[in-house]
Amino acid sequence: MEQEKKSANKIWKESGSTLSFKEWIERENKKKESVDEFLPFNGNDLVGEDTIQKTLDESKAYIDSVSGAKKTSNPNLILGLDKRVLVFSTLIIAGSLGYYFYNKLKKKA
């Protein structure tokens, strides 16, 4: 059984598109052109593990360069803050809280 080919006009009507026929047919033609731009994947393009590993390494290097990731971490940083700044801030906060509660207890007594 041979499948009946539908005309573009009939397909447009069946699609229920709100576009005019001219706009619809231009859009459909652009879809076909964009599909033709992609090259099909050929598994034979990959030579071996070396090629795959090289591609993965290049991809990781590109992603790291785009994201700004650093390869070496600084041992003097905790949560992105210098250890000395973090310790000093903690001491100030602890001292402030201690002084606050000391004054509160002193006023009650």
C-alpha positions as CSV (number, residue, x, y, z in Angstrom):
1,M,0.0,0.0,0.0
2,E,1.4,3.3,-1.0
3,Q,1.1,6.1,1.5
4,E,-0.7,9.2,0.2
5,K,1.4,12.3,0.2
6,K,-0.4,15.3,1.6
7,S,0.0,18.8,0.1
8,A,1.6,21.5,2.2
9,N,-1.7,23.4,2.2
10,K,-3.5,20.3,3.7
11,I,-0.7,19.8,6.3
12,W,-1.0,23.5,7.3
13,K,-4.7,23.2,7.7
14,E,-4.4,20.1,9.8
15,S,-1.8,21.6,12.0
16,G,-4.2,24.2,13.3
17,S,-1.4,26.8,13.2
18,T,-2.3,30.5,13.8
19,L,0.4,31.5,11.3
20,S,-0.5,32.5,7.8
21,F,0.3,29.8,5.2
22,K,3.3,31.9,3.9
23,E,4.8,32.3,7.4
24,W,4.1,28.6,8.2
25,I,5.8,27.3,5.1
26,E,8.8,29.5,5.7
27,R,9.1,28.2,9.2
28,E,8.8,24.6,8.1
29,N,11.5,25.2,5.4
30,K,13.8,26.7,8.0
31,K,13.3,23.6,10.2
32,K,14.4,21.3,7.4
33,E,17.5,23.5,6.7
34,S,18.5,23.5,10.3
35,V,18.2,19.7,10.5
36,D,20.5,19.4,7.5
37,E,23.2,21.5,9.1
38,F,24.0,18.8,11.7
39,L,26.5,16.2,10.8
40,P,25.5,12.6,11.6
41,F,27.7,10.9,14.3
42,N,30.0,8.3,12.9
43,G,31.4,5.9,15.6
44,N,34.4,5.3,13.4
45,D,35.5,8.9,14.0
46,L,36.8,7.8,17.4
47,V,40.1,6.2,17.0
48,G,40.6,4.8,20.5
49,E,40.8,5.6,24.2
50,D,43.5,8.1,23.7
51,T,41.3,10.3,21.5
52,I,38.4,10.0,24.0
53,Q,40.6,10.9,27.0
54,K,42.1,13.8,25.1
55,T,38.6,15.1,24.2
56,L,37.5,14.7,27.8
57,D,40.6,16.5,29.1
58,E,40.1,19.4,26.7
59,S,36.5,19.7,27.7
60,K,37.3,19.7,31.4
61,A,40.0,22.4,30.8
62,Y,37.6,24.5,28.9
63,I,34.9,24.2,31.5
64,D,37.4,25.1,34.3
65,S,38.6,28.1,32.4
66,V,35.0,29.3,31.8
67,S,33.8,28.7,35.3
68,G,37.0,30.3,36.9
69,A,37.7,27.2,38.9
70,K,41.1,27.1,40.5
71,K,43.1,23.9,40.3
72,T,45.0,24.5,43.5
73,S,43.2,25.3,46.7
74,N,44.7,27.6,49.3
75,P,45.2,25.9,52.6
76,N,44.9,29.2,54.5
77,L,41.2,29.6,53.4
78,I,38.2,28.3,55.3
79,L,34.9,28.8,53.5
80,G,36.6,31.3,51.2
81,L,37.9,33.4,54.2
82,D,41.4,33.7,55.5
83,K,41.9,31.7,58.7
84,R,43.1,34.8,60.6
85,V,40.1,36.8,59.6
86,L,37.7,33.9,60.5
87,V,39.4,33.5,64.0
88,F,39.4,37.2,64.7
89,S,35.7,37.6,63.7
90,T,34.8,34.6,65.9
91,L,36.6,36.1,68.9
92,I,34.8,39.4,68.4
93,I,31.4,37.8,68.1
94,A,32.0,35.6,71.1
95,G,33.3,38.5,73.2
96,S,30.3,40.6,72.2
97,L,27.9,37.9,73.1
98,G,29.7,37.3,76.4
99,Y,29.6,41.0,77.3
100,Y,25.9,41.2,76.4
101,F,24.9,38.2,78.6
102,Y,27.2,39.4,81.4
103,N,25.5,42.8,81.5
104,K,22.0,41.2,81.3
105,L,22.8,38.9,84.3
106,K,24.4,41.8,86.2
107,K,21.2,44.0,85.8
108,K,19.0,41.1,87.1
109,A,21.0,40.7,90.3
